[in-house]
């Protein structure tokens, strides 16, 4: 994912999945406040990517249209 300011970062993927400690696997992002992994999603495809929850956009430095899954089983970890 490219940030809204055009920057990217190269971080070797880890093994962390939902609510597991960082570093995170491909498709997840590290929440610095909790040091746990959150699932990345596309806001327009939230029902498919976040079953039982929603895709919360406007999170951190993610570009428009991207967010992290919240609610449903995605928060249960």
PDB file of N, CA, C and O in Angstrom, chain B, residues numbered from 101:
ATOM      1  N   UNK B 101       0.846  -1.182   0.000  1.00  0.00           N
ATOM      2  CA  UNK B 101       0.000   0.000   0.000  1.00  0.00           C
ATOM      3  C   UNK B 101       0.882   1.232   0.000  1.00  0.00           C
ATOM      4  O   UNK B 101       1.878   1.295   0.720  1.00  0.00           O
ATOM      5  N   UNK B 102       0.514   2.203  -0.803  1.00  0.00           N
ATOM      6  CA  UNK B 102       1.233   3.471  -0.882  1.00  0.00           C
ATOM      7  C   UNK B 102       0.464   4.488  -0.056  1.00  0.00           C
ATOM      8  O   UNK B 102      -0.747   4.636  -0.222  1.00  0.00           O
ATOM      9  N   UNK B 103       1.159   5.188   0.833  1.00  0.00           N
ATOM     10  CA  UNK B 103       0.509   6.204   1.667  1.00  0.00           C
ATOM     11  C   UNK B 103       0.021   7.367   0.816  1.00  0.00           C
ATOM     12  O   UNK B 103       0.458   7.542  -0.322  1.00  0.00           O
ATOM     13  N   UNK B 104      -0.883   8.154   1.371  1.00  0.00           N
ATOM     14  CA  UNK B 104      -1.453   9.278   0.632  1.00  0.00           C
ATOM     15  C   UNK B 104      -0.398  10.287   0.198  1.00  0.00           C
ATOM     16  O   UNK B 104      -0.603  11.014  -0.774  1.00  0.00           O
ATOM     17  N   UNK B 105       0.729  10.340   0.908  1.00  0.00           N
ATOM     18  CA  UNK B 105       1.791  11.267   0.506  1.00  0.00           C
ATOM     19  C   UNK B 105       2.747  10.639  -0.503  1.00  0.00           C
ATOM     20  O   UNK B 105       3.745  11.256  -0.876  1.00  0.00           O
ATOM     21  N   UNK B 106       2.448   9.401  -0.954  1.00  0.00           N
ATOM     22  CA  UNK B 106       3.254   8.729  -1.969  1.00  0.00           C
ATOM     23  C   UNK B 106       4.381   7.881  -1.431  1.00  0.00           C
ATOM     24  O   UNK B 106       5.080   7.226  -2.204  1.00  0.00           O
ATOM     25  N   UNK B 107       4.579   7.874  -0.118  1.00  0.00           N
ATOM     26  CA  UNK B 107       5.667   7.089   0.446  1.00  0.00           C
ATOM     27  C   UNK B 107       5.239   5.644   0.697  1.00  0.00           C
ATOM     28  O   UNK B 107       4.055   5.340   0.840  1.00  0.00           O
ATOM     29  N   UNK B 108       6.215   4.787   0.744  1.00  0.00           N
ATOM     30  CA  UNK B 108       6.000   3.376   1.061  1.00  0.00           C
ATOM     31  C   UNK B 108       7.056   2.978   2.084  1.00  0.00           C
ATOM     32  O   UNK B 108       7.947   3.763   2.407  1.00  0.00           O
ATOM     33  N   UNK B 109       6.951   1.785   2.577  1.00  0.00           N
ATOM     34  CA  UNK B 109       8.003   1.273   3.438  1.00  0.00           C
ATOM     35  C   UNK B 109       8.226  -0.186   3.086  1.00  0.00           C
ATOM     36  O   UNK B 109       7.304  -0.883   2.661  1.00  0.00           O
ATOM     37  N   UNK B 110       9.427  -0.631   3.262  1.00  0.00           N
ATOM     38  CA  UNK B 110       9.769  -2.028   3.001  1.00  0.00           C
ATOM     39  C   UNK B 110      10.027  -2.693   4.346  1.00  0.00           C
ATOM     40  O   UNK B 110      11.031  -2.434   5.008  1.00  0.00           O
ATOM     41  N   UNK B 111       9.112  -3.541   4.722  1.00  0.00           N
ATOM     42  CA  UNK B 111       9.215  -4.244   5.988  1.00  0.00           C
ATOM     43  C   UNK B 111       9.085  -5.730   5.699  1.00  0.00           C
ATOM     44  O   UNK B 111       8.080  -6.158   5.132  1.00  0.00           O
ATOM     45  N   UNK B 112      10.072  -6.519   6.074  1.00  0.00           N
ATOM     46  CA  UNK B 112       9.933  -7.956   5.839  1.00  0.00           C
ATOM     47  C   UNK B 112       8.711  -8.488   6.584  1.00  0.00           C
ATOM     48  O   UNK B 112       8.528  -8.193   7.765  1.00  0.00           O
ATOM     49  N   UNK B 113       7.868  -9.276   5.897  1.00  0.00           N
ATOM     50  CA  UNK B 113       6.677  -9.781   6.580  1.00  0.00           C
ATOM     51  C   UNK B 113       7.052 -10.724   7.709  1.00  0.00           C
ATOM     52  O   UNK B 113       8.030 -11.467   7.628  1.00  0.00           O
ATOM     53  N   UNK B 114       6.250 -10.675   8.763  1.00  0.00           N
ATOM     54  CA  UNK B 114       6.426 -11.580   9.885  1.00  0.00           C
ATOM     55  C   UNK B 114       5.397 -12.693   9.799  1.00  0.00           C
ATOM     56  O   UNK B 114       4.949 -13.062   8.713  1.00  0.00           O
ATOM     57  N   UNK B 115       5.033 -13.218  10.945  1.00  0.00           N
ATOM     58  CA  UNK B 115       4.058 -14.307  10.985  1.00  0.00           C
ATOM     59  C   UNK B 115       2.784 -13.905  11.710  1.00  0.00           C
ATOM     60  O   UNK B 115       1.822 -14.674  11.722  1.00  0.00           O
ATOM     61  N   UNK B 116       2.748 -12.711  12.320  1.00  0.00           N
ATOM     62  CA  UNK B 116       1.602 -12.275  13.112  1.00  0.00           C
ATOM     63  C   UNK B 116       0.346 -12.101  12.283  1.00  0.00           C
ATOM     64  O   UNK B 116       0.358 -11.446  11.240  1.00  0.00           O
ATOM     65  N   UNK B 117      -0.729 -12.688  12.755  1.00  0.00           N
ATOM     66  CA  UNK B 117      -2.046 -12.519  12.137  1.00  0.00           C
ATOM     67  C   UNK B 117      -2.908 -11.750  13.120  1.00  0.00           C
ATOM     68  O   UNK B 117      -2.381 -11.138  14.048  1.00  0.00           O
ATOM     69  N   UNK B 118      -4.199 -11.765  12.941  1.00  0.00           N
ATOM     70  CA  UNK B 118      -5.118 -10.957  13.706  1.00  0.00           C
ATOM     71  C   UNK B 118      -4.896 -11.030  15.214  1.00  0.00           C
ATOM     72  O   UNK B 118      -4.922 -12.108  15.808  1.00  0.00           O
ATOM     73  N   UNK B 119      -4.680  -9.875  15.815  1.00  0.00           N
ATOM     74  CA  UNK B 119      -4.467  -9.707  17.261  1.00  0.00           C
ATOM     75  C   UNK B 119      -3.241 -10.421  17.801  1.00  0.00           C
ATOM     76  O   UNK B 119      -3.097 -10.561  19.015  1.00  0.00           O
ATOM     77  N   UNK B 120      -2.360 -10.873  16.927  1.00  0.00           N
ATOM     78  CA  UNK B 120      -1.099 -11.480  17.360  1.00  0.00           C
ATOM     79  C   UNK B 120      -0.023 -10.397  17.382  1.00  0.00           C
ATOM     80  O   UNK B 120      -0.182  -9.354  16.748  1.00  0.00           O
ATOM     81  N   UNK B 121       1.066 -10.635  18.105  1.00  0.00           N
ATOM     82  CA  UNK B 121       2.129  -9.627  18.170  1.00  0.00           C
ATOM     83  C   UNK B 121       2.780  -9.362  16.812  1.00  0.00           C
ATOM     84  O   UNK B 121       2.867 -10.256  15.970  1.00  0.00           O
ATOM     85  N   UNK B 122       3.232  -8.131  16.611  1.00  0.00           N
ATOM     86  CA  UNK B 122       3.963  -7.748  15.420  1.00  0.00           C
ATOM     87  C   UNK B 122       5.346  -8.407  15.468  1.00  0.00           C
ATOM     88  O   UNK B 122       5.799  -8.706  16.573  1.00  0.00           O
ATOM     89  N   UNK B 123       6.033  -8.650  14.384  1.00  0.00           N
ATOM     90  CA  UNK B 123       5.750  -8.224  13.022  1.00  0.00           C
ATOM     91  C   UNK B 123       4.635  -9.057  12.390  1.00  0.00           C
ATOM     92  O   UNK B 123       4.435 -10.229  12.709  1.00  0.00           O
ATOM     93  N   UNK B 124       3.919  -8.396  11.480  1.00  0.00           N
ATOM     94  CA  UNK B 124       2.704  -8.968  10.907  1.00  0.00           C
ATOM     95  C   UNK B 124       2.942  -9.649   9.566  1.00  0.00           C
ATOM     96  O   UNK B 124       3.864  -9.310   8.824  1.00  0.00           O
ATOM     97  N   UNK B 125       2.085 -10.617   9.282  1.00  0.00           N
ATOM     98  CA  UNK B 125       2.102 -11.327   8.012  1.00  0.00           C
ATOM     99  C   UNK B 125       1.572 -10.423   6.898  1.00  0.00           C
ATOM    100  O   UNK B 125       1.003  -9.363   7.161  1.00  0.00           O
ATOM    101  N   UNK B 126       1.764 -10.852   5.666  1.00  0.00           N
ATOM    102  CA  UNK B 126       1.243 -10.152   4.500  1.00  0.00           C
ATOM    103  C   UNK B 126      -0.267  -9.964   4.663  1.00  0.00           C
ATOM    104  O   UNK B 126      -0.968 -10.907   5.027  1.00  0.00           O
ATOM    105  N   UNK B 127      -0.771  -8.761   4.399  1.00  0.00           N
ATOM    106  CA  UNK B 127      -2.194  -8.479   4.504  1.00  0.00           C
ATOM    107  C   UNK B 127      -2.615  -7.939   5.861  1.00  0.00           C
ATOM    108  O   UNK B 127      -3.798  -7.699   6.100  1.00  0.00           O
ATOM    109  N   UNK B 128      -1.651  -7.749   6.744  1.00  0.00           N
ATOM    110  CA  UNK B 128      -1.925  -7.219   8.081  1.00  0.00           C
ATOM    111  C   UNK B 128      -1.015  -6.028   8.328  1.00  0.00           C
ATOM    112  O   UNK B 128       0.021  -5.882   7.678  1.00  0.00           O
ATOM    113  N   UNK B 129      -1.404  -5.181   9.268  1.00  0.00           N
ATOM    114  CA  UNK B 129      -0.611  -4.013   9.616  1.00  0.00           C
ATOM    115  C   UNK B 129      -0.468  -3.972  11.139  1.00  0.00           C
ATOM    116  O   UNK B 129      -1.370  -4.387  11.867  1.00  0.00           O
ATOM    117  N   UNK B 130       0.652  -3.479  11.601  1.00  0.00           N
ATOM    118  CA  UNK B 130       0.922  -3.423  13.031  1.00  0.00           C
ATOM    119  C   UNK B 130       0.304  -2.168  13.647  1.00  0.00           C
ATOM    120  O   UNK B 130       0.573  -1.053  13.200  1.00  0.00           O
ATOM    121  N   UNK B 131      -0.521  -2.358  14.671  1.00  0.00           N
ATOM    122  CA  UNK B 131      -1.056  -1.235  15.436  1.00  0.00           C
ATOM    123  C   UNK B 131      -0.001  -0.870  16.474  1.00  0.00           C
ATOM    124  O   UNK B 131       0.199  -1.604  17.442  1.00  0.00           O
ATOM    125  N   UNK B 132       0.657   0.232  16.284  1.00  0.00           N
ATOM    126  CA  UNK B 132       1.759   0.631  17.172  1.00  0.00           C
ATOM    127  C   UNK B 132       1.304   0.787  18.622  1.00  0.00           C
ATOM    128  O   UNK B 132       2.083   0.547  19.545  1.00  0.00           O
ATOM    129  N   UNK B 133       0.042   1.189  18.827  1.00  0.00           N
ATOM    130  CA  UNK B 133      -0.438   1.408  20.191  1.00  0.00           C
ATOM    131  C   UNK B 133      -0.539   0.117  20.991  1.00  0.00           C
ATOM    132  O   UNK B 133      -0.375   0.131  22.211  1.00  0.00           O
ATOM    133  N   UNK B 134      -0.810  -1.005  20.314  1.00  0.00           N
ATOM    134  CA  UNK B 134      -0.966  -2.281  21.018  1.00  0.00           C
ATOM    135  C   UNK B 134       0.086  -3.312  20.638  1.00  0.00           C
ATOM    136  O   UNK B 134       0.174  -4.368  21.265  1.00  0.00           O
ATOM    137  N   UNK B 135       0.896  -3.013  19.606  1.00  0.00           N
ATOM    138  CA  UNK B 135       1.878  -3.948  19.059  1.00  0.00           C
ATOM    139  C   UNK B 135       1.212  -5.253  18.612  1.00  0.00           C
ATOM    140  O   UNK B 135       1.793  -6.331  18.731  1.00  0.00           O
ATOM    141  N   UNK B 136      -0.031  -5.135  18.089  1.00  0.00           N
ATOM    142  CA  UNK B 136      -0.760  -6.292  17.577  1.00  0.00           C
ATOM    143  C   UNK B 136      -1.158  -6.041  16.122  1.00  0.00           C
ATOM    144  O   UNK B 136      -1.264  -4.898  15.676  1.00  0.00           O
ATOM    145  N   UNK B 137      -1.372  -7.129  15.405  1.00  0.00           N
ATOM    146  CA  UNK B 137      -1.691  -7.052  13.978  1.00  0.00           C
ATOM    147  C   UNK B 137      -3.182  -6.868  13.726  1.00  0.00           C
ATOM    148  O   UNK B 137      -4.021  -7.478  14.390  1.00  0.00           O
ATOM    149  N   UNK B 138      -3.495  -6.013  12.753  1.00  0.00           N
ATOM    150  CA  UNK B 138      -4.857  -5.770  12.301  1.00  0.00           C
ATOM    151  C   UNK B 138      -4.928  -6.136  10.818  1.00  0.00           C
ATOM    152  O   UNK B 138      -3.957  -5.948  10.084  1.00  0.00           O
ATOM    153  N   UNK B 139      -6.068  -6.655  10.379  1.00  0.00           N
ATOM    154  CA  UNK B 139      -6.232  -7.058   8.987  1.00  0.00           C
ATOM    155  C   UNK B 139      -6.529  -5.853   8.106  1.00  0.00           C
ATOM    156  O   UNK B 139      -7.440  -5.077   8.396  1.00  0.00           O
ATOM    157  N   UNK B 140      -5.761  -5.693   7.030  1.00  0.00           N
ATOM    158  CA  UNK B 140      -6.019  -4.646   6.047  1.00  0.00           C
ATOM    159  C   UNK B 140      -7.231  -5.021   5.211  1.00  0.00           C
ATOM    160  O   UNK B 140      -7.506  -6.204   5.012  1.00  0.00           O
ATOM    161  N   UNK B 141      -7.962  -4.018   4.717  1.00  0.00           N
ATOM    162  CA  UNK B 141      -9.145  -4.279   3.898  1.00  0.00           C
ATOM    163  C   UNK B 141      -9.407  -3.101   2.970  1.00  0.00           C
ATOM    164  O   UNK B 141      -8.860  -2.013   3.146  1.00  0.00           O
ATOM    165  N   UNK B 142     -10.251  -3.344   1.987  1.00  0.00           N
ATOM    166  CA  UNK B 142     -10.732  -2.292   1.098  1.00  0.00           C
ATOM    167  C   UNK B 142     -12.132  -1.919   1.564  1.00  0.00           C
ATOM    168  O   UNK B 142     -12.990  -2.790   1.712  1.00  0.00           O
ATOM    169  N   UNK B 143     -12.367  -0.641   1.796  1.00  0.00           N
ATOM    170  CA  UNK B 143     -13.648  -0.171   2.319  1.00  0.00           C
ATOM    171  C   UNK B 143     -14.801  -0.634   1.427  1.00  0.00           C
ATOM    172  O   UNK B 143     -15.852  -1.019   1.940  1.00  0.00           O
ATOM    173  N   UNK B 144     -14.628  -0.605   0.122  1.00  0.00           N
ATOM    174  CA  UNK B 144     -15.695  -0.980  -0.810  1.00  0.00           C
ATOM    175  C   UNK B 144     -15.994  -2.477  -0.785  1.00  0.00           C
ATOM    176  O   UNK B 144     -17.041  -2.890  -1.281  1.00  0.00           O
ATOM    177  N   UNK B 145     -15.121  -3.290  -0.232  1.00  0.00           N
ATOM    178  CA  UNK B 145     -15.293  -4.744  -0.228  1.00  0.00           C
ATOM    179  C   UNK B 145     -15.357  -5.283   1.197  1.00  0.00           C
ATOM    180  O   UNK B 145     -14.976  -6.426   1.447  1.00  0.00           O
ATOM    181  N   UNK B 146     -15.837  -4.465   2.130  1.00  0.00           N
ATOM    182  CA  UNK B 146     -15.792  -4.792   3.554  1.00  0.00           C
ATOM    183  C   UNK B 146     -16.523  -6.078   3.906  1.00  0.00           C
ATOM    184  O   UNK B 146     -16.037  -6.842   4.740  1.00  0.00           O
ATOM    185  N   UNK B 147     -17.678  -6.345   3.297  1.00  0.00           N
ATOM    186  CA  UNK B 147     -18.436  -7.541   3.676  1.00  0.00           C
ATOM    187  C   UNK B 147     -17.681  -8.811   3.319  1.00  0.00           C
ATOM    188  O   UNK B 147     -17.785  -9.804   4.040  1.00  0.00           O
ATOM    189  N   UNK B 148     -16.933  -8.810   2.243  1.00  0.00           N
ATOM    190  CA  UNK B 148     -16.165  -9.987   1.849  1.00  0.00           C
ATOM    191  C   UNK B 148     -14.863 -10.102   2.635  1.00  0.00           C
ATOM    192  O   UNK B 148     -14.431 -11.213   2.944  1.00  0.00           O
ATOM    193  N   UNK B 149     -14.242  -8.995   2.961  1.00  0.00           N
ATOM    194  CA  UNK B 149     -12.933  -9.013   3.614  1.00  0.00           C
ATOM    195  C   UNK B 149     -13.023  -8.995   5.134  1.00  0.00           C
ATOM    196  O   UNK B 149     -12.064  -9.361   5.813  1.00  0.00           O
ATOM    197  N   UNK B 150     -14.161  -8.575   5.677  1.00  0.00           N
ATOM    198  CA  UNK B 150     -14.337  -8.464   7.128  1.00  0.00           C
ATOM    199  C   UNK B 150     -15.657  -9.120   7.541  1.00  0.00           C
ATOM    200  O   UNK B 150     -16.570  -8.417   7.974  1.00  0.00           O
ATOM    201  N   UNK B 151     -15.784 -10.439   7.421  1.00  0.00           N
ATOM    202  CA  UNK B 151     -17.053 -11.101   7.745  1.00  0.00           C
ATOM    203  C   UNK B 151     -17.541 -10.751   9.158  1.00  0.00           C
ATOM    204  O   UNK B 151     -16.802 -10.879  10.134  1.00  0.00           O
ATOM    205  N   UNK B 152     -18.783 -10.315   9.242  1.00  0.00           N
ATOM    206  CA  UNK B 152     -19.373  -9.978  10.533  1.00  0.00           C
ATOM    207  C   UNK B 152     -18.939  -8.634  11.075  1.00  0.00           C
ATOM    208  O   UNK B 152     -19.372  -8.239  12.158  1.00  0.00           O
ATOM    209  N   UNK B 153     -18.100  -7.926  10.354  1.00  0.00           N
ATOM    210  CA  UNK B 153     -17.613  -6.631  10.812  1.00  0.00           C
ATOM    211  C   UNK B 153     -17.648  -5.629   9.682  1.00  0.00           C
ATOM    212  O   UNK B 153     -18.433  -5.755   8.742  1.00  0.00           O
ATOM    213  N   UNK B 154     -16.795  -4.640   9.785  1.00  0.00           N
ATOM    214  CA  UNK B 154     -16.723  -3.607   8.761  1.00  0.00           C
ATOM    215  C   UNK B 154     -15.281  -3.174   8.570  1.00  0.00           C
ATOM    216  O   UNK B 154     -14.418  -3.453   9.402  1.00  0.00           O
ATOM    217  N   UNK B 155     -15.036  -2.498   7.478  1.00  0.00           N
ATOM    218  CA  UNK B 155     -13.706  -1.980   7.179  1.00  0.00           C
ATOM    219  C   UNK B 155     -13.685  -0.508   7.568  1.00  0.00           C
ATOM    220  O   UNK B 155     -14.379   0.307   6.959  1.00  0.00           O
ATOM    221  N   UNK B 156     -12.901  -0.169   8.567  1.00  0.00           N
ATOM    222  CA  UNK B 156     -12.811   1.204   9.053  1.00  0.00           C
ATOM    223  C   UNK B 156     -11.709   1.926   8.298  1.00  0.00           C
ATOM    224  O   UNK B 156     -10.524   1.662   8.497  1.00  0.00           O
ATOM    225  N   UNK B 157     -12.113   2.832   7.436  1.00  0.00           N
ATOM    226  CA  UNK B 157     -11.156   3.615   6.661  1.00  0.00           C
ATOM    227  C   UNK B 157     -10.687   4.830   7.437  1.00  0.00           C
ATOM    228  O   UNK B 157     -11.114   5.067   8.567  1.00  0.00           O
ATOM    229  N   UNK B 158      -9.805   5.593   6.817  1.00  0.00           N
ATOM    230  CA  UNK B 158      -9.293   6.798   7.450  1.00  0.00           C
ATOM    231  C   UNK B 158      -8.390   6.506   8.629  1.00  0.00           C
ATOM    232  O   UNK B 158      -8.253   7.328   9.535  1.00  0.00           O
ATOM    233  N   UNK B 159      -7.774   5.332   8.617  1.00  0.00           N
ATOM    234  CA  UNK B 159      -6.939   4.897   9.730  1.00  0.00           C
ATOM    235  C   UNK B 159      -5.469   5.183   9.435  1.00  0.00           C
ATOM    236  O   UNK B 159      -4.924   4.706   8.440  1.00  0.00           O
ATOM    237  N   UNK B 160      -4.846   5.949  10.291  1.00  0.00           N
ATOM    238  CA  UNK B 160      -3.408   6.204  10.162  1.00  0.00           C
ATOM    239  C   UNK B 160      -3.034   6.794   8.820  1.00  0.00           C
ATOM    240  O   UNK B 160      -3.670   7.735   8.344  1.00  0.00           O
ATOM    241  N   UNK B 161      -2.010   6.243   8.219  1.00  0.00           N
ATOM    242  CA  UNK B 161      -1.492   6.752   6.957  1.00  0.00           C
ATOM    243  C   UNK B 161      -1.962   5.942   5.758  1.00  0.00           C
ATOM    244  O   UNK B 161      -1.343   6.014   4.697  1.00  0.00           O
ATOM    245  N   UNK B 162      -3.044   5.170   5.897  1.00  0.00           N
ATOM    246  CA  UNK B 162      -3.529   4.377   4.775  1.00  0.00           C
ATOM    247  C   UNK B 162      -4.180   5.282   3.738  1.00  0.00           C
ATOM    248  O   UNK B 162      -4.803   6.284   4.088  1.00  0.00           O
ATOM    249  N   UNK B 163      -4.040   4.933   2.470  1.00  0.00           N
ATOM    250  CA  UNK B 163      -4.649   5.765   1.427  1.00  0.00           C
ATOM    251  C   UNK B 163      -6.168   5.647   1.427  1.00  0.00           C
ATOM    252  O   UNK B 163      -6.715   4.714   2.015  1.00  0.00           O
ATOM    253  N   UNK B 164      -6.852   6.580   0.778  1.00  0.00           N
ATOM    254  CA  UNK B 164      -8.310   6.509   0.697  1.00  0.00           C
ATOM    255  C   UNK B 164      -8.751   5.168   0.119  1.00  0.00           C
ATOM    256  O   UNK B 164      -8.140   4.643  -0.812  1.00  0.00           O
ATOM    257  N   UNK B 165      -9.825   4.627   0.692  1.00  0.00           N
ATOM    258  CA  UNK B 165     -10.350   3.360   0.213  1.00  0.00           C
ATOM    259  C   UNK B 165      -9.814   2.150   0.953  1.00  0.00           C
ATOM    260  O   UNK B 165     -10.320   1.044   0.761  1.00  0.00           O
ATOM    261  N   UNK B 166      -8.794   2.328   1.801  1.00  0.00           N
ATOM    262  CA  UNK B 166      -8.224   1.239   2.587  1.00  0.00           C
ATOM    263  C   UNK B 166      -8.436   1.497   4.067  1.00  0.00           C
ATOM    264  O   UNK B 166      -8.533   2.644   4.504  1.00  0.00           O
ATOM    265  N   UNK B 167      -8.507   0.420   4.833  1.00  0.00           N
ATOM    266  CA  UNK B 167      -8.674   0.538   6.277  1.00  0.00           C
ATOM    267  C   UNK B 167      -8.303  -0.771   6.955  1.00  0.00           C
ATOM    268  O   UNK B 167      -7.569  -1.584   6.392  1.00  0.00           O
ATOM    269  N   UNK B 168      -8.808  -0.973   8.159  1.00  0.00           N
ATOM    270  CA  UNK B 168      -8.584  -2.203   8.908  1.00  0.00           C
ATOM    271  C   UNK B 168      -9.937  -2.751   9.344  1.00  0.00           C
ATOM    272  O   UNK B 168     -10.872  -1.992   9.600  1.00  0.00           O
ATOM    273  N   UNK B 169     -10.033  -4.080   9.426  1.00  0.00           N
ATOM    274  CA  UNK B 169     -11.270  -4.736   9.839  1.00  0.00           C
ATOM    275  C   UNK B 169     -11.520  -4.509  11.332  1.00  0.00           C
ATOM    276  O   UNK B 169     -10.618  -4.658  12.156  1.00  0.00           O
ATOM    277  N   UNK B 170     -12.751  -4.150  11.658  1.00  0.00           N
ATOM    278  CA  UNK B 170     -13.190  -4.007  13.044  1.00  0.00           C
ATOM    279  C   UNK B 170     -14.542  -4.667  13.190  1.00  0.00           C
ATOM    280  O   UNK B 170     -15.314  -4.731  12.233  1.00  0.00           O
ATOM    281  N   UNK B 171     -14.838  -5.166  14.397  1.00  0.00           N
ATOM    282  CA  UNK B 171     -16.116  -5.807  14.660  1.00  0.00           C
ATOM    283  C   UNK B 171     -16.140  -7.235  14.175  1.00  0.00           C
ATOM    284  O   UNK B 171     -15.233  -7.674  13.468  1.00  0.00           O
ATOM    285  N   UNK B 172     -17.173  -7.962  14.550  1.00  0.00           N
ATOM    286  CA  UNK B 172     -17.303  -9.350  14.130  1.00  0.00           C
ATOM    287  C   UNK B 172     -16.186 -10.216  14.670  1.00  0.00           C
ATOM    288  O   UNK B 172     -15.563  -9.886  15.679  1.00  0.00           O
ATOM    289  N   UNK B 173     -15.940 -11.305  14.007  1.00  0.00           N
ATOM    290  CA  UNK B 173     -14.895 -12.222  14.486  1.00  0.00           C
ATOM    291  C   UNK B 173     -13.517 -11.634  14.360  1.00  0.00           C
ATOM    292  O   UNK B 173     -12.590 -12.108  15.018  1.00  0.00           O
ATOM    293  N   UNK B 174     -13.341 -10.607  13.531  1.00  0.00           N
ATOM    294  CA  UNK B 174     -12.015 -10.023  13.345  1.00  0.00           C
ATOM    295  C   UNK B 174     -11.465  -9.410  14.621  1.00  0.00           C
ATOM    296  O   UNK B 174     -10.248  -9.328  14.785  1.00  0.00           O
ATOM    297  N   UNK B 175     -12.344  -8.971  15.542  1.00  0.00           N
ATOM    298  CA  UNK B 175     -11.858  -8.413  16.801  1.00  0.00           C
ATOM    299  C   UNK B 175     -11.632  -9.486  17.861  1.00  0.00           C
ATOM    300  O   UNK B 175     -10.974  -9.235  18.871  1.00  0.00           O
ATOM    301  N   UNK B 176     -12.174 -10.677  17.633  1.00  0.00           N
ATOM    302  CA  UNK B 176     -12.109 -11.732  18.649  1.00  0.00           C
ATOM    303  C   UNK B 176     -10.699 -12.272  18.825  1.00  0.00           C
ATOM    304  O   UNK B 176     -10.288 -12.605  19.936  1.00  0.00           O
ATOM    305  N   UNK B 177      -9.957 -12.357  17.723  1.00  0.00           N
ATOM    306  CA  UNK B 177      -8.580 -12.794  17.743  1.00  0.00           C
ATOM    307  C   UNK B 177      -8.417 -14.125  18.327  1.00  0.00           C
ATOM    308  O   UNK B 177      -7.298 -14.630  18.412  1.00  0.00           O
TER     309      UNK B 177
END
